[in-house]
Amino acid sequence: MGTFIDSVILDIIAKQHDISKLTFILPSKRAGTFLKHAISRHVKKTLFSPKIVSIEEFVETISDFQYAQNADLLFEFYDVYLKNTPKQFTEPFDQFSKWAQLLLQDFNEIDRYLIEPNHVFDYLKAIKDIEHQHWSLDEDPTQYIKNYLEFWNRLKIYYHEFQKQLSKKKKGYQGLVYREAVSNLEQYISHNLNTTFIFVGFNALNRAEERIIQKLLQQNLAFIYWDIDKTFIESRFHDAGLFTRQHKSNWTYFETHPFEWIGEHYSEEKNIHVIGAPKNISQIKYVGELLEKIYLEKNNLQNTAVILGDETLLLPLLNSIPKVIDTINITMGLPLKVIPIAAIFEALFAIHKSNSPQLYYKNIIDILSNQYINTLLKIESSNEAEHIINHIQKQNKVYLTLEELKDLSVSHKDIIAVLFESWNDDPKLALDRLLKLIKILKLHFDHDKPNNRLSLEYLYRFNQIFNTLDTLNTSFSHITSIATLFSLYRELIKSETLDFRGEPLKGLQIMGMLESRVLDFETVIITSVNEGILPAGKSYNSFIPFDVKLENRLPTYKEKDAVYTYHFYRLLQRATTAYVLYNTEPDVLNGGEKSRFITQLEVEGIHNTKHYVISAQVPSVEKKLKEIKKTDQIIRALDKVAQNGFSPSSLTNYIRNPIDFYYDKVLGIKSYEEVEESVAYNTLGTVIHNTLEDFYKPLEGELLTAAHINTMKTGITAVVSKHFEAEFKDGDITTGKNLIIFEIAQRYIRNFLNLEIADLKKGNTIKILNIETSNHVPIYIVAISKTVNLTGKVDRVDLYNGTVRIIDYKTGRVTPGKVEIVDWKSMTTDYDKYSKSFQILMYAYMMYKSNKITLPVEAGILSFKSLNAGVLKFAIKASPNSRTKDTMITSETLEAFEIELKNLISEIYNMDINFTEKDI
């Protein structure tokens, strides 16, 4: 295919220019590589390469200034701000930087468009006075109003003083460099009268660029080649031709010189596919499929480009490129904020910005579990990071000190110190530590360079960032706190990128919209063509109001949209195939409905666009419940469980979900223990059980009296505290939610003891028989020809008015219906209805079999959330609606229970019945 650059070179050759002596000025650096390649293809003799520069480099040369980095500008501007703002009105650097970025953009626009600055700032000040007449004319305005109006008065001072300070150092923001270039243009021309300048592929020009190019054209020192199509320039309404129409009609040069060129490529036949895809990832996955299809058809992707409307989709795209494609050139940077190693520095700032000697466990785990830090702390077969994390979880440590962390580390105390030693709210110390960590990581990665090249590249870029911050802070001393350093660091990594290197002339090209300037491709794939992205629409980040911009001919959102309209249509001009993708399900943050560009393509009717919507191939996933077939090995594991003893909770766990029983008892997989910041419900239950055991255990065999209870009441706080300390480990129960739970535990105990006193006052007698009685009972099961053991602790056995009661404590709410049984067959299948009855009867069965009780007895549950209901007694009912119930547990009751118990254990052992997951 013939590209625009090819056409330019062929025209220059036809006009017999000495290419070696020309200076080419292009909109971007990337186009320069393609220009050199075109020269090498079309010039048939050996020659020196011409000078090829981007417009920004060219303007910088004319101005004799240097572009300053964004961070430099912020520091310089803050210096000016402090010198020109009354001390009582100055803001700290981190607050200043938030609005200063906007103001710098406005300064930049004013200078690039050569606007008289005093006119703009006086105009702004007058507007504010008019807007707030009721403030500014107030006889006694408040200090806030005075400050507000004074700020607008000082803008002019900030601008002029900032320019002076930068000019002394011969550096500036883009607008200042452009304004200086215009001032210096005559002198530059006088020194370059023998140079011919070729401007290639420009569209939207600011006033400074217009002035420079027009001056060179009028002096016959330059030629300019436009890349515009007849369709766009001849339409009064098409925004793709907005700027070129203005240049053609307004520049006096074109009154006597031809306008080169107006092409007619856009109207040529093209295959344009407009594709809607749900969500961004669907777009990117489909791009991967398209690339594979194109590659298999053409066996290469030499003239194919993927243009990312939303540049944050670069990483997903790289992960979606088919393996058959091995040559890729990426003409855009990867933002540092999305690089994996950035997570370390984010976590370090999170832990150190509070300057507390107590380090929060989640922050510690974030750092230690990072893939890069984790590898640093390996020692032979173990890992100190994992050891520390396990210690935190087992000991329930919510906060730790540096000394505790050092004690837990055997071989890497120095690394622990670098990571966790306090920064003392000192930015200099923080930067030293961060740079030291980078050095440690570099030495570690150097041991295996071939496999760590990308990681070393990441480190190098972050090393540059922190060195820049260190240098700037040394020069200006504006960073006075970790919060300020963190704020500035975040601003820097937003704009800084990790640039890719590759062979720009080979294979698939991946780029952003602006990187595509001047370049042409046979096949283009453009993503994220949604309103709010392409074009960006009415985003407004400026101190200068819209009407002031119009009055001063500064660009507004309309001009910015026209820039992207031109780039979008220019990509389609010479392409033969185009795939335009948009998100069919946008959200507020990621653009709106499909772009007006797509609607315009359809409405203008020049091309027959194929429009279709795709959806991801989502296989229908049936939820298949897990099923584990029993093997001899599983039976041997069950024998071990049976030897240790089946507990009521393990058997009800089987009833609830056999697969959980399998994981817990057969495989021995325990649930993951997390640090309890707030007291967990099971911890509360354990504390209450253990407290009551301490109170009642010494009274076994005695009649309970009010004196006993009153003695217990005096020790509630001490005993509950002791058990919280034992169960909650180093967790804090002195504040917040934990303090409330601590008080609830005491309240539960106190209410229970009050209930006991009330019972005694009514004349009831209570004799404590057993507290927390352990049972270990063997039973022989004929069906499996095995003897198994039953085990379990009974919370309390007492003699109440001559009747033995077996009592199980529950901290949760239990209703009477949960301890009543109607259908014995459902006892081992209906967990929700009968699990509480099963547990109570199993306790009674074990105690009866071990001769610790004589029948009949009563058994029940004492719910601490329903204490007023007293002991909820187990009962047998003839039918669900029966009003009569039998609360006495007799030998007949236990015989009926024994049948169900043995059937359940037989089922657990039955090789023909798999461990099958229940859908719960």
SVG drawing of the C-alpha trace seen along z (x, -y; Angstrom):
<svg xmlns="http://www.w3.org/2000/svg" viewBox="-52 -49 78 107">
<polyline fill="none" stroke="black" stroke-width="0.4" points="0.0,0.0 1.1,-3.6 1.3,-5.5 1.2,-9.3 5.0,-9.3 5.8,-7.4 3.9,-10.1 5.9,-12.9 9.3,-11.3 8.4,-10.6 7.2,-14.2 10.5,-15.5 12.5,-13.3 10.5,-14.5 11.2,-18.1 14.9,-17.2 15.6,-18.4 18.8,-17.2 17.2,-15.0 20.4,-15.0 20.2,-18.8 16.5,-18.8 15.1,-19.1 11.9,-17.1 9.5,-18.2 6.9,-15.6 4.1,-15.6 5.8,-12.7 9.1,-10.9 7.7,-7.6 6.8,-8.8 10.5,-9.6 11.5,-5.9 8.9,-5.2 10.1,-8.3 13.8,-7.0 12.6,-3.6 10.6,-5.3 13.7,-7.3 15.8,-4.1 13.2,-2.4 12.7,-5.2 16.2,-6.8 18.4,-4.6 21.7,-6.1 23.8,-6.3 23.3,-9.5 23.5,-11.0 20.3,-10.8 18.4,-14.1 17.7,-15.7 14.3,-14.4 12.8,-16.0 9.4,-16.2 7.7,-19.6 8.4,-19.8 12.1,-19.2 12.1,-21.7 10.5,-24.4 12.8,-23.6 15.8,-24.2 14.4,-27.6 13.7,-28.7 17.1,-27.8 15.1,-26.6 14.7,-23.1 11.4,-21.4 11.1,-20.9 9.6,-17.7 6.2,-18.0 7.7,-17.4 10.3,-20.2 7.6,-22.6 5.6,-21.9 8.5,-22.5 9.5,-25.7 5.9,-26.9 5.6,-26.2 8.7,-28.2 7.1,-31.2 3.8,-30.6 5.6,-30.8 7.4,-34.0 4.3,-35.7 1.6,-34.6 1.2,-36.0 2.3,-33.4 -1.0,-33.1 -2.6,-32.1 -0.1,-29.5 -1.0,-25.9 1.2,-22.9 2.7,-21.4 0.4,-18.3 -2.7,-20.6 -1.1,-23.1 -0.1,-20.4 -3.8,-19.4 -4.8,-22.8 -1.4,-23.9 -1.5,-21.2 -4.7,-22.8 -3.2,-26.2 0.0,-25.1 -2.2,-23.7 -3.9,-27.0 -0.5,-28.9 0.5,-26.4 -2.6,-27.1 -2.2,-30.9 1.4,-30.7 1.0,-28.2 -1.8,-30.3 0.2,-33.6 -2.6,-35.2 -1.8,-38.4 -1.7,-37.0 -2.6,-40.3 -5.8,-40.5 -6.9,-37.0 -6.1,-37.4 -7.7,-40.8 -10.7,-39.5 -10.9,-36.6 -10.5,-38.8 -13.3,-41.1 -15.6,-38.1 -15.1,-37.0 -15.8,-40.5 -19.1,-40.6 -20.1,-37.1 -19.6,-37.8 -20.8,-41.4 -22.7,-40.6 -19.4,-39.5 -16.8,-41.9 -19.0,-45.0 -19.9,-43.8 -18.9,-46.3 -17.5,-43.6 -16.6,-40.5 -15.5,-37.3 -11.9,-36.2 -12.8,-33.3 -14.3,-35.8 -11.3,-38.0 -9.0,-35.0 -11.0,-33.8 -10.9,-37.1 -7.3,-37.6 -6.4,-34.3 -7.8,-35.5 -5.8,-38.8 -2.6,-36.9 -2.9,-34.7 -1.3,-37.4 1.6,-37.7 2.1,-33.9 2.3,-33.8 4.8,-36.5 7.0,-35.5 7.0,-31.9 8.0,-32.9 10.9,-35.0 12.1,-32.2 12.0,-29.6 13.5,-32.0 16.6,-32.5 17.2,-28.8 16.5,-28.5 13.8,-25.9 10.0,-25.9 6.7,-24.2 5.7,-23.5 3.8,-26.8 6.7,-29.0 9.1,-27.2 6.7,-27.9 6.3,-31.5 10.1,-31.9 10.5,-30.2 8.2,-32.7 10.2,-35.6 13.5,-34.0 12.3,-33.1 13.9,-35.9 17.3,-35.2 16.9,-31.5 16.0,-32.2 19.0,-34.4 21.3,-31.6 19.5,-29.0 19.0,-30.7 20.4,-27.7 18.2,-25.1 15.0,-23.8 12.3,-22.7 9.7,-20.1 6.6,-20.0 4.8,-16.7 1.3,-15.5 0.1,-18.3 -3.5,-19.1 -4.3,-21.0 -1.7,-23.7 -1.5,-26.1 -0.9,-29.7 2.8,-29.6 3.2,-26.7 1.2,-28.5 3.3,-31.6 6.6,-29.6 5.5,-27.6 4.0,-30.5 7.1,-32.6 9.3,-29.9 6.9,-29.4 6.9,-33.2 10.7,-33.2 10.7,-30.4 12.6,-28.2 9.9,-25.6 7.3,-23.4 4.3,-21.8 2.5,-18.6 -1.0,-18.2 -2.7,-14.8 -6.4,-15.6 -9.1,-14.0 -11.5,-15.8 -14.5,-14.4 -13.5,-16.2 -12.1,-19.5 -14.9,-20.2 -17.6,-19.6 -18.3,-22.7 -19.5,-20.5 -17.1,-17.6 -14.8,-18.0 -12.0,-15.9 -11.3,-18.9 -12.0,-21.7 -8.4,-22.8 -7.2,-22.2 -10.1,-24.3 -9.1,-27.2 -5.4,-26.9 -6.2,-26.8 -8.5,-29.9 -6.6,-32.0 -2.9,-31.5 -1.8,-34.2 0.8,-31.8 -1.8,-29.7 -3.0,-32.7 0.1,-32.3 1.1,-28.7 -0.6,-25.4 -2.2,-23.6 -0.6,-20.1 -2.3,-17.8 -6.0,-17.0 -6.4,-13.3 -9.3,-11.1 -8.5,-7.9 -11.4,-7.9 -14.0,-7.3 -12.1,-4.2 -13.8,-0.8 -13.2,0.4 -14.3,3.2 -15.4,1.5 -16.7,3.7 -18.4,2.0 -18.4,4.4 -20.2,4.0 -18.8,6.1 -20.0,6.2 -17.4,4.7 -13.7,3.8 -12.3,7.3 -14.7,8.7 -13.4,6.2 -9.8,7.1 -10.4,10.8 -12.1,10.4 -9.1,8.4 -7.0,11.4 -9.3,13.6 -9.2,11.1 -5.4,11.0 -5.1,14.8 -7.6,14.9 -5.7,12.1 -2.4,13.8 -3.6,17.2 -5.0,15.5 -1.9,13.4 0.8,15.3 2.0,11.9 0.8,8.8 3.1,6.4 0.6,3.7 -1.7,4.2 -2.2,1.8 -4.2,2.0 -5.2,-1.4 -6.2,-1.5 -8.7,-4.3 -8.4,-3.5 -4.7,-3.0 -5.2,-1.3 -6.2,1.8 -2.6,2.4 -1.9,5.1 -5.1,7.1 -4.3,6.8 -0.7,8.2 -2.2,11.1 -4.7,11.8 -2.4,11.8 -2.2,15.4 1.0,17.3 1.4,17.7 2.2,13.9 5.8,13.5 6.7,10.0 5.0,7.0 6.0,3.4 4.4,1.3 4.5,-2.4 3.2,-3.5 4.3,-3.3 3.0,-1.1 1.9,-3.4 4.1,-2.8 1.0,-2.7 -0.1,0.6 3.3,2.3 3.3,5.1 6.3,3.8 4.3,0.5 2.3,2.5 5.3,2.8 5.8,-1.0 2.0,-1.6 2.0,0.9 5.1,-0.7 3.6,-4.2 0.3,-2.8 2.2,-1.4 4.5,-4.3 2.3,-7.4 0.8,-7.0 4.3,-7.1 3.0,-4.7 5.2,-2.3 2.4,0.2 2.2,1.8 -1.1,3.0 -1.1,6.7 -2.9,6.3 -0.2,3.9 2.5,6.2 0.9,9.2 0.5,7.0 4.2,6.3 5.4,9.8 3.1,11.6 4.3,9.5 5.9,11.7 9.1,9.7 9.5,9.4 8.6,13.0 11.5,14.2 13.9,12.0 13.0,13.7 13.6,17.3 16.0,19.5 16.8,22.9 13.6,24.9 11.5,22.4 10.4,18.8 10.6,16.2 7.7,14.2 5.4,17.2 6.7,17.9 5.9,14.4 2.4,14.5 1.6,17.8 2.7,16.4 0.4,13.4 -2.5,15.6 -1.9,18.2 -1.3,15.6 -4.1,13.4 -1.8,10.4 -3.6,7.3 -0.7,4.9 3.0,5.7 6.2,3.7 9.4,3.7 11.2,5.6 8.6,8.4 9.1,8.7 12.9,8.8 12.6,11.5 10.5,13.6 13.2,13.2 16.3,15.4 18.4,14.5 16.9,11.3 16.7,8.8 18.3,6.1 15.6,6.5 12.9,6.4 14.4,3.1 14.5,1.6 10.8,2.5 9.3,1.8 11.6,-0.6 9.7,-3.9 10.3,-6.7 9.7,-9.2 7.6,-11.3 10.9,-12.3 10.8,-12.3 14.6,-12.2 14.7,-9.1 11.8,-7.5 13.6,-8.1 16.8,-6.6 14.9,-3.5 13.1,-3.1 16.3,-3.4 18.0,-1.0 15.2,1.5 15.5,1.1 19.3,1.8 18.6,5.0 16.1,6.2 18.5,5.4 21.3,7.5 18.8,10.3 17.6,10.2 21.2,10.0 21.7,13.6 19.4,14.7 19.4,11.9 18.0,13.8 14.8,14.6 14.5,11.2 15.1,8.7 11.6,7.2 11.8,7.0 15.1,5.2 13.6,2.8 10.8,2.0 13.3,1.4 15.3,-1.0 12.3,-3.2 11.2,-3.4 14.9,-4.1 14.7,-7.1 11.4,-8.3 12.7,-8.2 16.1,-9.8 14.2,-12.6 12.1,-13.2 15.3,-13.1 17.1,-15.6 14.1,-18.0 13.6,-17.9 17.3,-18.5 17.1,-21.6 13.7,-23.0 12.9,-21.3 9.2,-21.5 8.4,-17.9 8.0,-18.1 5.9,-15.0 5.3,-11.5 1.8,-12.4 3.2,-15.1 5.8,-12.7 3.1,-10.0 0.9,-12.5 3.7,-13.6 4.8,-10.1 1.3,-9.2 1.2,-12.2 4.5,-11.1 3.6,-7.5 0.3,-8.6 2.2,-10.3 5.4,-8.2 5.6,-5.2 7.8,-2.2 8.6,-2.5 8.9,0.6 11.7,1.2 11.2,3.2 11.7,3.2 9.3,0.5 9.1,1.7 8.2,5.3 5.1,7.1 2.0,6.0 1.9,2.4 0.2,1.5 -0.3,-2.2 -2.5,-4.9 -4.5,-7.3 -1.9,-10.1 1.0,-7.8 -0.8,-6.9 -0.2,-10.4 1.2,-10.4 1.3,-6.5 -0.9,-4.4 -1.9,-0.7 -3.8,1.7 -5.7,3.2 -6.6,1.1 -8.3,2.3 -9.6,-0.6 -10.9,0.2 -13.1,-1.7 -14.9,-3.9 -17.3,-5.2 -18.5,-8.7 -16.3,-10.0 -13.2,-8.1 -13.3,-8.7 -14.0,-11.6 -13.4,-12.6 -16.4,-15.0 -17.1,-17.8 -14.4,-17.3 -13.5,-20.6 -10.3,-20.9 -9.4,-24.6 -9.6,-27.7 -10.5,-29.6 -14.3,-29.7 -15.7,-28.5 -16.7,-32.0 -13.3,-33.4 -11.7,-30.7 -14.0,-31.5 -13.3,-35.3 -9.5,-34.6 -9.7,-31.9 -8.4,-29.3 -9.3,-25.6 -12.4,-24.2 -13.7,-20.6 -15.0,-21.2 -11.5,-21.7 -10.2,-18.7 -12.9,-16.5 -12.1,-17.7 -8.4,-16.6 -9.6,-13.0 -12.1,-13.1 -9.3,-13.9 -7.1,-11.0 -9.9,-8.6 -10.8,-9.3 -7.2,-9.6 -6.6,-6.1 -9.5,-5.0 -8.3,-7.0 -5.8,-4.5 -6.9,-1.4 -8.6,1.4 -10.0,3.1 -11.0,1.6 -12.5,3.1 -14.1,0.5 -15.0,1.9 -17.1,0.3 -18.4,1.3 -22.1,2.1 -22.3,2.0 -20.4,-1.2 -20.5,-2.6 -20.1,-6.1 -16.4,-5.8 -15.6,-4.1 -17.2,-6.2 -20.8,-6.3 -22.8,-5.0 -21.2,-4.1 -19.3,-7.1 -20.7,-9.7 -17.9,-8.6 -19.7,-5.3 -23.0,-7.0 -21.4,-9.5 -19.8,-6.6 -23.3,-5.1 -25.1,-8.3 -22.6,-9.6 -23.3,-6.4 -19.9,-6.4 -19.1,-2.9 -21.2,0.1 -20.3,0.8 -21.1,4.2 -22.4,3.8 -22.7,6.7 -22.7,7.3 -20.6,10.2 -20.8,11.9 -18.3,14.0 -18.6,17.7 -19.8,18.7 -20.2,22.4 -23.2,23.4 -21.8,24.5 -23.9,27.0 -23.2,26.9 -22.0,30.4 -22.0,31.5 -18.7,33.1 -18.8,36.8 -16.0,38.8 -15.9,42.6 -14.9,44.5 -11.6,46.5 -9.8,48.8 -7.5,45.8 -10.5,43.7 -11.9,46.6 -8.5,46.8 -8.7,43.0 -12.2,43.5 -10.9,46.2 -8.5,43.7 -11.4,41.2 -13.5,44.0 -10.6,44.8 -10.3,41.2 -14.1,41.0 -17.0,39.6 -18.3,36.5 -21.8,35.1 -20.6,32.1 -18.7,34.3 -21.7,36.5 -24.1,33.5 -21.5,32.1 -21.9,35.2 -25.7,34.9 -25.3,31.2 -22.9,31.9 -21.0,35.2 -18.3,33.5 -17.4,31.2 -17.1,34.3 -14.7,35.8 -12.5,32.7 -12.4,32.2 -12.2,35.8 -10.8,37.9 -8.4,35.4 -7.8,33.4 -8.2,30.1 -9.0,27.3 -10.6,24.0 -8.1,21.2 -7.5,19.2 -7.5,15.5 -6.6,12.9 -9.6,11.9 -9.8,8.1 -13.3,8.4 -14.1,11.2 -15.6,14.1 -18.8,15.7 -17.1,19.0 -14.5,17.2 -17.4,15.6 -19.0,19.0 -15.7,20.6 -15.1,17.7 -18.6,18.2 -18.2,22.0 -14.8,21.7 -16.0,19.0 -18.9,21.1 -16.6,24.1 -14.3,22.1 -17.3,21.0 -19.2,24.3 -16.4,27.0 -15.5,26.6 -19.2,27.1 -19.5,30.6 -21.4,32.8 -22.8,29.7 -26.2,28.1 -26.2,24.7 -26.8,21.7 -27.4,18.0 -24.1,17.4 -22.3,19.5 -23.8,17.4 -23.1,14.0 -19.4,15.1 -19.3,15.9 -20.8,12.5 -17.9,10.7 -15.4,12.5 -17.2,12.1 -14.9,9.4 -11.7,11.1 -12.6,14.6 -14.0,13.4 -10.9,11.2 -8.7,14.2 -10.5,16.4 -10.6,13.6 -6.8,13.3 -6.4,17.0 -8.7,17.3 -8.3,13.9 -4.5,14.0 -3.1,10.5 -6.3,9.1 -7.4,5.7 -10.7,5.8 -10.4,2.4 -11.9,0.4 -14.6,0.4 -16.5,3.5 -14.4,5.8 -15.1,3.9 -18.8,4.2 -18.5,8.0 -16.5,8.2 -19.3,6.4 -21.9,8.7 -20.0,11.8 -20.1,10.4 -23.8,9.5 -24.6,13.1 -22.8,14.6 -24.5,12.1 -28.0,12.7 -27.4,16.5 -26.4,16.2 -29.4,14.0 -31.6,16.7 -30.0,19.3 -30.7,17.1 -34.3,16.5 -34.7,20.3 -33.4,20.9 -35.6,18.1 -38.6,20.0 -37.7,22.9 -36.1,25.1 -33.1,27.2 -30.1,27.5 -27.3,30.0 -24.3,29.8 -23.3,33.3 -20.8,32.8 -19.3,29.9 -17.6,30.3 -17.7,34.1 -15.6,35.9 -17.0,39.1 -15.3,41.9 -17.7,44.7 -17.2,47.8 -20.1,49.3 -20.2,52.3 -21.9,51.9 -23.0,55.2 -23.6,53.8 -19.9,53.0 -18.5,55.5 -16.5,52.8 -16.3,51.2 -16.2,47.4 -15.8,44.8 -18.1,41.9 -16.6,38.9 -17.8,35.5 -18.0,33.1 -21.2,32.4 -21.4,28.8 -23.4,29.5 -25.3,32.3 -27.3,31.3 -30.1,32.6 -33.1,30.3 -35.7,30.9 -34.6,34.6 -34.6,34.9 -31.3,35.3 -30.8,32.7 -28.2,32.8 -27.6,29.2 -25.8,28.0 -25.0,24.2 -25.5,22.4 -24.6,18.7 -26.9,18.5 -30.6,18.3 -32.5,21.7 -36.2,22.1 -38.2,24.9 -39.0,26.5 -35.4,27.3 -35.2,29.7 -38.5,31.6 -38.7,34.8 -41.6,36.2 -40.0,38.5 -37.0,40.6 -36.1,41.4 -35.5,37.7 -33.1,37.3 -30.1,38.3 -31.2,36.4 -32.7,33.1 -29.9,31.1 -31.8,27.9 -34.7,29.5 -33.1,32.2 -29.3,31.5 -29.8,30.0 -32.0,33.0 -29.3,35.4 -26.6,33.7 -28.6,33.7 -29.6,37.4 -26.0,38.4 -24.8,36.7 -27.5,38.6 -26.6,41.9 -22.9,41.6 -23.4,40.8 -25.9,43.6 -23.6,46.1 -20.7,45.0 -23.0,45.4 -22.7,41.7 -26.5,41.3 -29.6,43.5 -32.7,43.2 -35.1,41.4 -33.5,38.0 -34.2,34.7 -31.9,33.0 -32.0,29.6 -30.3,26.5 -29.8,23.3 -29.7,20.5 -28.0,17.3 -30.0,15.3 -33.2,16.7 -32.4,17.1 -35.9,16.1 -37.2,19.3 -35.0,21.3 -33.7,24.8 -35.4,25.8 -36.1,29.5 -35.8,32.3 -39.3,33.7 -41.0,36.4 -44.2,35.4 -46.8,37.6 -47.3,35.1 -46.0,31.6 -49.2,30.0 -49.6,32.1 -50.0,30.1 -48.7,32.9 -45.0,33.9 -42.9,36.2 -39.7,34.6 -38.4,37.6 -35.6,39.5 -36.1,43.2 -34.4,46.4 -36.9,46.7 -35.9,43.2 -32.2,44.1 -32.9,47.4 -34.7,45.6 -31.8,43.1 -29.2,46.0 -30.8,47.5 -30.5,44.1 -26.9,43.5 -25.7,46.9 -27.4,46.5 -25.6,43.2 -22.2,44.5 -22.9,47.6 -23.7,45.2 -20.4,43.3 -18.6,46.6 -20.7,48.0 -18.4,48.4 -21.5,48.1 -22.5,44.7 -20.2,41.9 -19.4,38.8 -21.8,36.5 -21.9,32.8 -25.2,31.2 -26.4,28.0 -26.8,25.9"/>
</svg>
